[in-house]
Amino acid sequence: MTKAKTISDFTPQKMNANLHTKRGLEALEASMNEVGYTAPMVAAADGELIIGSARLETATEVYGVNSEPIIVESDGTKPIIVVRTDIPNADSKIAKRIGLLDNRVQQMDLNFDPSVLAQLEAETPGLLAGLWSNKELDELMKSIADNGVGTTDVEPQTDKAEELQQKWGVESGQTWKLAEHTLFVGSAEKAKINCKIAIYDPPFDWSWQQQDNCLSWVRWETSVLMGLHYCMPLTQRHDFCHWWVWDSGMARFGGQGYKPMSGCAIVLVFGEKRNWYELQGLSALDRAEIKHYDWPVQVVKIQDSLQDRGYLSHQKPYPLYDYIVSLYSKAGEVVGDPFAGSGGFLIACHNLKRQYHGSEISCENAAVILQRFQDTFGITPQLC
């Protein structure tokens, strides 16, 4: 028997393959405002939605978090019929309107994420059987590698950083809005970033103690830290999950084992529970035409050709950003970036439909990020 009383006692489905469409969600909200609540949601006994995650979020906005839903407990052995006592008969205009609205909203709101479908099928083989034909499934899975996301970018104008700071009027303590993303100018200790996934790319000359300390600056469920070989003592943390190496072609093997140099990184991952998505990550490598083994990939070789493109040595190639964001987050989730640098993870998050909250302590670097975002997407950042 459920103990739920208000709508806030229920949670959306954790792994929802339907990304929904903006038009569909707007239509759903308009329908609730016009004709009231119609189609029921279905939840597990623990309160997590099985059907109706978008309806839950929309209903929360329309009716409020403290609204008390009508809860019908069922073991699935009998049909459930919702009777609208405010509608006298099905011939009325409102009844006909409800029927059309329900069908039309569903039609507009379907937007399946192939990467989530692939992940669900990998975790539970046969889950998608009968829902799509074999040909349709093949096309869905192929679209993961062929959808072209994660490639929109322009080079950051780091050589004009001082000029760009003057142009944008960037000062410490400011918060900038970049579409649905935010950038705080200042130390991440003051940014109050709360996210699902935090990606740390601190200065490589920091000691492991400094890196350990900065992990507490952001509230996260999973944290990804990029560092050099001397960050390995952090593997003794109780929440350490796994590690892998990005090899830009500048790494070397020595008496102490694999030693990434400047331009490479050891990637350490921390968290209390599993938050990574293998097929999404491998698909990001496929899009960039990077050869790899099947998961797990302990050494990811993404060649560093940035100097040929006029980049500075500490700037990383976009496939690396795309790989990390794809591997450790899902579309719609919040990604935190305490060391924004020149904005590589921001660009990846916007391309991959994640929500980004970052901080950059350098006013000049922050200005470079603002200009890069505008140049890449044609969206002008706004000072909050």
Sequence and secondary structure as in RCSB ss.txt:
>XXXX:A:sequence
MTKAKTISDFTPQKMNANLHTKRGLEALEASMNEVGYTAPMVAAADGELIIGSARLETATEVYGVNSEPIIVESD
GTKPIIVVRTDIPNADSKIAKRIGLLDNRVQQMDLNFDPSVLAQLEAETPGLLAGLWSNKELDELMKSIADNGVG
TTDVEPQTDKAEELQQKWGVESGQTWKLAEHTLFVGSAEKAKINCKIAIYDPPFDWSWQQQDNCLSWVRWETSVL
MGLHYCMPLTQRHDFCHWWVWDSGMARFGGQGYKPMSGCAIVLVFGEKRNWYELQGLSALDRAEIKHYDWPVQVV
KIQDSLQDRGYLSHQKPYPLYDYIVSLYSKAGEVVGDPFAGSGGFLIACHNLKRQYHGSEISCENAAVILQRFQD
TFGITPQLC
>XXXX:A:secstr
     SGGG B  SS SB   HHHHHHHHHHHHHH   S  EE TTSBEEE HHHHHHHHHHH TT         
SSS      TT   TTSHHHHHHHHHHHHHHHHH  B HHHHHHHHHHSTTTTBTTB HHHHHHHHHHHHHS TT
       GGGHHHHHHHHT  TT EEEETTEEEEES GGGT  B SEEEE   TTS HHHHHHHGGGSB SEEEE
EE GGGGGGGGSTTEEEEEEEE S  EEETTEEE  TT EEEEEEESS    HHHHHHHHHHTT    SS  SEE
E    GGGGT  TT   HHHHHHHHHHH  TT EEEES  TTSHHHHHHHHTT EEEEEES HHHHHHHHHHHHH
HHS   EE 
